Amino acid sequence: MPSPSTVLLALLVIGAVIWVVRRMRDDGSSDRSEEEDVDRDVLEAAEREVRDLDAFSAPEDAEDELPDWGPGAPR
């Protein structure tokens, strides 16, 4: 019967191999970068919309300035 330290060492080696394989797969799996997914015009428009609002304002308080607070917001 193998000693507990041998079993632990084997588990660590297996875990390291799995980690390395996953890292290699994640690095080369996508040809698109995250930058390509960002629509800069929409992002800049949204930032301009909320720039002057108070950070602690509730949706009800900013209803006149921002009538649409995102998906599912009543219109």
Long-range contacts (C-beta under 8 A, 24 or more apart in sequence): none
